[in-house]
């Protein structure tokens, strides 16, 4: 059997694809994990948590990299990998430049593409940018579409994707979330003591904890300032609330923090970017979450918690429909109203939700891939048999 190549480049992609890599290996399907390292340390953190070493490292990350550089270097690097391995299937996830360029490379080489987390759409090609176009483009390249929800299937069908190539599996992020939670509970994974001490201290002082993350490039032109001023104003008038903000190192984020004076208030705790395990711990500990991250929307709602979505549109609208998400964009008034609404909300029993998956997506995908590979193998044998008969 020819091997499968899985390509990852960012932390979110690795969180969703490393469990699939492990499951395929366990199923004795020859699988190669290629890491472009579009993200460097953040990606390595995920490999460390799951105790996985990539089979191939492209190490493309450089200072001040832009989309032009990333697209070119990933396309060339993955082309060389695919030419060397000649896989039967290339698997990519989501909407990153690594996923887009890798799928394009496989398409150019006429290698089938499997797209994990297919069918998410906002309908706005500039939001999220450039991810919306990456997703749509990958859908046109892909032979197999692994969609998390029925809404995602509807989006693909609306674009005339063959129904036989679409599979509803749930999102593999829920699989990873549940695994990490279990490892934290049984003590196999330890949380940074500075994080736990901060949370314990805040809870001891009966502080409401709000986890904040914000780093989307769509918000670089003034949007981050609006978000941060809203948070600062709320913190200034609610001394029983503390914000924990793992601040992205991007210069645009750091500049907005300085411009708004977000770091001037004691109840806004700005910390360095956290590892994935600390992030899950902080979501668990928070009363609610404010984020512009797609993955954090899924993780928070999967835990049954409320999230203020700091985007004008979201490709994960199911959680908003379920009442767990409030879509506010970067509008100061909408952000303030949403914070006050969740602040005033009575404490409710946390009920876990399966909006985006039940933790079994990885196994479903492995089963489907095994069937697909068997079908392709049988088809190849039939073609060879026909050629032999013709030559007799």
C-alpha positions as CSV (number, residue, x, y, z in Angstrom):
1,X,0.0,0.0,0.0
2,X,1.3,3.4,-0.9
3,X,1.7,5.8,2.0
4,X,-0.3,8.8,3.1
5,X,1.3,12.2,3.6
6,X,-0.1,14.6,6.3
7,X,1.1,18.2,6.1
8,X,0.9,20.5,9.1
9,X,2.3,24.0,9.5
10,X,0.6,25.7,12.4
11,X,-0.3,24.9,16.0
12,X,-4.1,24.8,15.3
13,X,-3.5,22.4,12.4
14,X,-1.3,20.2,14.5
15,X,-3.8,20.0,17.3
16,X,-6.4,18.7,14.8
17,X,-4.1,16.5,12.7
18,X,-1.6,14.8,15.1
19,X,-4.3,12.6,16.6
20,X,-5.2,11.5,13.1
21,X,-1.5,10.7,12.3
22,X,-1.2,8.6,15.4
23,X,-4.5,6.8,14.6
24,X,-3.4,6.0,11.1
25,X,-0.1,4.7,12.3
26,X,-1.9,2.5,14.9
27,X,-4.1,1.2,12.0
28,X,-0.9,0.1,10.2
29,X,-1.5,2.6,7.4
30,X,1.9,3.9,6.2
31,X,1.7,7.6,7.0
32,X,4.3,10.4,6.8
33,X,4.0,13.5,8.9
34,X,5.5,16.5,7.1
35,X,5.8,19.7,9.2
36,X,6.5,22.9,7.3
37,X,7.0,24.8,10.6
38,X,5.1,27.9,9.3
39,X,4.9,28.3,13.1
40,X,8.0,27.4,14.9
41,X,7.9,27.1,18.7
42,X,4.1,27.0,18.8
43,X,4.0,24.0,16.5
44,X,6.8,22.2,18.4
45,X,4.8,22.6,21.6
46,X,2.0,20.4,20.1
47,X,4.4,17.8,19.0
48,X,5.9,17.7,22.6
49,X,2.4,17.4,24.2
50,X,1.4,14.5,22.0
51,X,5.0,13.0,22.1
52,X,5.2,12.9,18.3
53,X,8.3,13.6,16.1
54,X,7.5,14.7,12.5
55,X,9.0,12.4,9.8
56,X,10.0,15.4,7.7
57,X,10.7,19.0,8.8
58,X,10.9,21.8,6.2
59,X,11.7,24.6,8.7
60,X,10.4,27.4,6.5
61,X,9.7,30.0,9.2
62,X,11.7,33.2,9.0
63,X,11.4,36.7,10.5
64,X,8.8,38.9,8.9
65,X,7.6,36.2,6.6
66,X,4.6,37.2,4.5
67,X,2.0,35.3,2.5
68,X,4.0,35.5,-0.8
69,X,7.0,33.9,0.8
70,X,5.0,31.3,2.6
71,X,3.0,30.3,-0.4
72,X,6.1,29.9,-2.6
73,X,8.3,28.1,-0.1
74,X,5.5,25.6,1.0
75,X,4.6,24.9,-2.6
76,X,8.1,24.1,-3.6
77,X,9.0,22.2,-0.4
78,X,5.9,20.0,-0.4
79,X,6.3,19.4,-4.1
80,X,9.7,17.8,-3.4
81,X,8.3,15.7,-0.5
82,X,5.4,14.4,-2.6
83,X,7.7,13.6,-5.6
84,X,9.9,11.6,-3.3
85,X,7.2,9.7,-1.5
86,X,4.6,9.4,-4.2
87,X,1.7,9.0,-1.7
88,X,-1.7,7.6,-2.5
89,X,-3.3,10.5,-0.5
90,X,-2.2,13.9,0.8
91,X,-4.1,15.2,3.9
92,X,-4.3,18.9,4.9
93,X,-6.4,20.6,7.5
94,X,-8.4,23.8,7.6
95,X,-7.5,27.1,6.0
96,X,-3.8,27.9,6.5
97,X,-1.3,28.9,3.8
98,X,0.4,25.5,4.5
99,X,-2.9,23.7,3.8
100,X,-3.6,25.7,0.6
101,X,-0.1,25.4,-0.9
102,X,0.2,21.7,0.0
103,X,-3.2,20.9,-1.6
104,X,-2.1,22.9,-4.7
105,X,1.1,21.0,-4.9
106,X,-0.7,17.7,-4.6
107,X,-3.2,18.8,-7.3
108,X,-0.4,19.8,-9.7
109,X,1.0,16.3,-9.2
110,X,-2.4,14.6,-9.6
111,X,-2.3,13.2,-6.1
112,X,-5.7,13.0,-4.3
113,X,-6.2,15.4,-1.5
114,X,-8.2,14.8,1.7
115,X,-9.4,18.0,3.4
116,X,-10.0,17.8,7.2
117,X,-12.4,20.4,8.5
118,X,-13.9,21.0,5.1
119,X,-16.9,23.2,4.3
120,X,-16.6,26.1,6.8
121,X,-17.7,29.3,5.1
122,X,-18.5,32.9,6.0
123,X,-19.4,34.1,2.5
124,X,-17.0,37.0,2.8
125,X,-13.7,36.5,0.9
126,X,-11.9,39.0,3.1
127,X,-13.1,37.7,6.5
128,X,-11.3,35.7,7.7
129,X,-8.5,36.8,5.4
130,X,-7.0,35.0,3.6
131,X,-8.5,31.8,5.2
132,X,-11.9,32.0,3.5
133,X,-10.4,31.8,0.0
134,X,-7.9,29.1,1.1
135,X,-10.8,26.9,2.3
136,X,-12.8,27.4,-0.9
137,X,-9.7,26.8,-3.1
138,X,-8.8,23.6,-1.2
139,X,-12.4,22.3,-1.7
140,X,-11.9,22.7,-5.5
141,X,-8.6,20.7,-5.3
142,X,-9.8,18.0,-2.8
143,X,-11.0,14.5,-3.7
144,X,-12.4,13.9,-0.2
145,X,-14.0,16.3,2.2
146,X,-14.2,15.6,5.9
147,X,-16.8,18.0,7.2
148,X,-17.4,18.6,10.9
149,X,-21.1,19.5,10.8
150,X,-24.2,19.2,8.6
151,X,-24.0,22.9,7.9
152,X,-20.6,22.4,6.4
153,X,-21.9,19.7,4.2
154,X,-24.6,22.0,2.9
155,X,-22.0,24.6,2.1
156,X,-20.1,22.1,0.0
157,X,-23.2,20.9,-1.8
158,X,-24.0,24.5,-2.6
159,X,-20.7,24.7,-4.4
160,X,-21.5,21.6,-6.5
161,X,-19.1,19.3,-4.6
162,X,-19.9,15.6,-5.3
163,X,-22.0,14.3,-2.3
164,X,-20.2,10.9,-2.5
165,X,-16.9,12.6,-1.7
166,X,-18.3,14.4,1.4
167,X,-18.2,12.7,4.9
168,X,-19.6,14.2,8.1
169,X,-17.2,13.3,10.9
170,X,-17.2,15.9,13.6
171,X,-14.2,18.1,14.3
172,X,-10.9,16.4,15.4
173,X,-10.3,19.4,17.7
174,X,-12.8,17.8,20.2
175,X,-10.8,14.6,20.2
176,X,-7.7,16.5,21.1
177,X,-9.5,18.6,23.7
178,X,-10.9,15.6,25.5
179,X,-7.5,13.8,25.4
180,X,-5.7,16.9,26.9
181,X,-8.4,17.3,29.5
182,X,-8.0,13.7,30.5
183,X,-4.2,14.0,30.7
184,X,-4.5,17.1,32.9
185,X,-7.0,15.3,35.2
186,X,-4.8,12.2,35.7
187,X,-1.7,14.3,36.2
188,X,0.1,13.1,33.1
189,X,0.3,16.7,31.9
190,X,1.3,19.4,34.4
191,X,0.2,23.1,34.1
192,X,2.7,25.9,34.5
193,X,2.7,26.9,38.2
194,X,2.6,30.6,37.4
195,X,-0.8,30.0,35.6
196,X,-2.3,27.9,38.3
197,X,-1.2,30.2,41.0
198,X,-2.7,33.2,39.2
199,X,-6.1,31.4,38.7
200,X,-6.2,30.1,42.3
201,X,-5.5,33.5,43.7
202,X,-8.2,35.2,41.6
203,X,-10.8,32.6,42.6
204,X,-9.8,32.9,46.2
205,X,-10.5,36.6,45.9
206,X,-13.9,35.8,44.3
207,X,-12.9,37.4,41.0
208,X,-14.8,36.6,37.8
209,X,-12.2,35.5,35.3
210,X,-12.5,36.4,31.6
211,X,-10.0,34.9,29.1
212,X,-9.2,37.2,26.2
213,X,-7.4,36.4,23.0
214,X,-7.1,38.7,20.0
215,X,-4.7,38.7,17.1
216,X,-6.6,38.5,13.8
217,X,-5.1,40.4,10.9
218,X,-8.5,41.7,9.9
219,X,-8.4,43.7,13.2
220,X,-5.0,45.3,12.7
221,X,-6.4,48.5,11.1
222,X,-7.9,49.9,14.3
223,X,-10.0,46.9,15.4
224,X,-7.6,45.7,18.1
225,X,-7.6,49.2,19.6
226,X,-11.5,49.1,19.7
227,X,-11.4,45.7,21.4
228,X,-8.7,46.7,24.0
229,X,-10.4,50.0,24.8
230,X,-13.7,48.1,25.5
231,X,-11.9,45.7,27.8
232,X,-10.0,48.5,29.5
233,X,-13.2,50.5,30.2
234,X,-15.0,47.4,31.5
235,X,-12.1,46.4,33.8
236,X,-12.0,50.0,35.1
237,X,-15.6,49.9,36.2
238,X,-15.7,46.2,37.4
239,X,-13.1,45.6,40.1
240,X,-14.5,42.1,40.7
241,X,-13.4,41.1,37.2
242,X,-10.0,40.0,36.0
243,X,-9.0,39.5,32.4
244,X,-6.2,37.1,31.5
245,X,-4.7,37.9,28.1
246,X,-2.1,35.7,26.6
247,X,-0.8,38.4,24.2
248,X,0.3,37.4,20.7
249,X,3.9,38.5,19.9
250,X,2.8,40.1,16.6
251,X,4.0,43.7,16.5
252,X,0.5,44.9,15.6
253,X,-0.9,43.4,18.8
254,X,1.9,44.7,20.9
255,X,1.5,48.2,19.4
256,X,-2.3,48.2,20.1
257,X,-1.6,47.2,23.8
258,X,0.7,50.1,24.2
259,X,-1.5,52.6,22.4
260,X,-4.6,51.8,24.5
261,X,-2.7,51.4,27.8
262,X,-4.2,48.0,28.3
263,X,-1.3,47.0,30.5
264,X,-1.9,49.9,33.0
265,X,-4.7,48.2,34.9
266,X,-4.0,45.6,37.6
267,X,-7.0,43.5,36.8
268,X,-5.9,43.0,33.2
269,X,-3.2,40.3,33.4
270,X,-1.1,40.2,30.3
271,X,1.0,37.0,30.0
272,X,3.1,35.5,27.2
273,X,1.5,33.2,24.7
274,X,0.6,29.9,26.5
275,X,1.1,26.3,25.4
276,X,-2.0,24.4,24.4
277,X,-2.4,22.6,27.7
278,X,-2.3,26.0,29.6
279,X,-4.9,27.4,27.2
280,X,-7.3,24.5,27.9
281,X,-6.7,25.0,31.6
282,X,-7.5,28.7,31.3
283,X,-10.7,28.1,29.3
284,X,-11.8,25.6,32.0
285,X,-11.1,28.3,34.7
286,X,-12.8,31.2,33.0
287,X,-16.3,32.4,33.6
288,X,-16.5,33.2,29.9
289,X,-14.1,33.8,27.0
290,X,-13.6,36.6,24.5
291,X,-11.7,35.6,21.3
292,X,-11.2,36.0,17.6
293,X,-9.8,32.5,17.3
294,X,-11.7,29.8,15.4
295,X,-10.3,27.0,17.4
296,X,-11.0,28.6,20.8
297,X,-14.6,29.2,19.8
298,X,-14.9,25.4,19.2
299,X,-13.1,24.5,22.4
300,X,-15.0,26.9,24.6
301,X,-18.4,25.9,23.3
302,X,-17.5,22.2,23.4
303,X,-17.0,22.7,27.1
304,X,-20.4,24.3,27.4
305,X,-19.1,27.8,28.1
306,X,-20.1,31.1,26.6
307,X,-17.8,33.0,24.2
308,X,-17.9,36.6,22.8
309,X,-16.7,36.2,19.2
310,X,-14.5,39.2,18.3
311,X,-15.2,38.9,14.5
312,X,-17.7,40.5,12.2
313,X,-18.6,37.0,10.8
314,X,-17.7,33.5,11.8
315,X,-17.4,30.3,9.9
316,X,-18.5,28.5,13.1
317,X,-21.9,30.0,13.3
318,X,-23.5,26.8,14.8
319,X,-22.4,27.9,18.3
320,X,-24.0,31.3,17.9
321,X,-27.2,29.6,16.9
322,X,-27.0,27.4,19.9
323,X,-26.8,30.4,22.2
324,X,-23.2,29.9,23.4
325,X,-21.7,32.5,21.1
326,X,-22.3,36.3,20.8
327,X,-21.0,37.8,17.6
328,X,-19.8,41.3,18.1
329,X,-16.9,42.1,15.7
330,X,-14.8,45.0,17.0
331,X,-17.7,47.3,17.7
332,X,-17.1,48.9,21.1
333,X,-20.7,49.2,22.0
334,X,-21.5,45.6,21.0
335,X,-18.5,44.3,22.9
336,X,-19.5,46.3,26.1
337,X,-23.1,45.1,25.9
338,X,-22.0,41.5,25.5
339,X,-19.6,41.6,28.4
340,X,-22.2,43.2,30.6
341,X,-24.8,40.5,29.6
342,X,-22.5,37.6,30.5
343,X,-21.3,39.4,33.7
344,X,-25.0,39.7,34.8
345,X,-25.9,36.2,33.8
346,X,-26.7,33.9,36.7
347,X,-24.3,31.0,37.3
348,X,-25.5,28.1,35.2
349,X,-24.5,24.4,35.4
350,X,-21.9,23.8,32.7
351,X,-23.3,21.3,30.2
352,X,-20.9,20.0,27.7
353,X,-22.0,20.3,24.1
354,X,-21.3,18.3,20.9
355,X,-21.9,21.1,18.5
356,X,-18.6,20.5,16.7
357,X,-18.1,16.9,17.5
358,X,-18.3,14.1,20.1
359,X,-14.6,13.1,20.3
360,X,-14.7,10.3,17.8
361,X,-14.0,12.2,14.6
362,X,-10.5,10.8,14.2
363,X,-11.6,7.2,14.3
364,X,-14.4,7.9,11.8
365,X,-11.9,9.5,9.4
366,X,-9.5,6.5,9.8
367,X,-12.3,4.1,9.0
368,X,-13.3,6.1,5.9
369,X,-9.7,6.4,4.7
370,X,-9.2,2.6,5.0
371,X,-12.2,2.0,2.9
372,X,-11.1,4.6,0.3
373,X,-7.6,3.2,0.0
374,X,-9.0,-0.3,-0.4
375,X,-11.4,0.9,-3.1
376,X,-8.5,2.6,-4.9
377,X,-6.3,-0.5,-4.6
378,X,-9.0,-2.7,-6.0
379,X,-9.5,-0.2,-8.8
380,X,-5.8,-0.2,-9.6
381,X,-5.8,-4.1,-9.7
382,X,-8.8,-4.1,-12.1
383,X,-7.0,-1.7,-14.5
384,X,-3.9,-3.8,-14.4
385,X,-5.9,-7.0,-15.0
386,X,-7.7,-5.3,-18.0
387,X,-4.4,-4.3,-19.5
388,X,-3.0,-7.8,-19.1
389,X,-6.1,-9.3,-20.8
390,X,-5.8,-6.9,-23.7
391,X,-2.2,-8.0,-24.2
392,X,-3.0,-11.8,-24.3
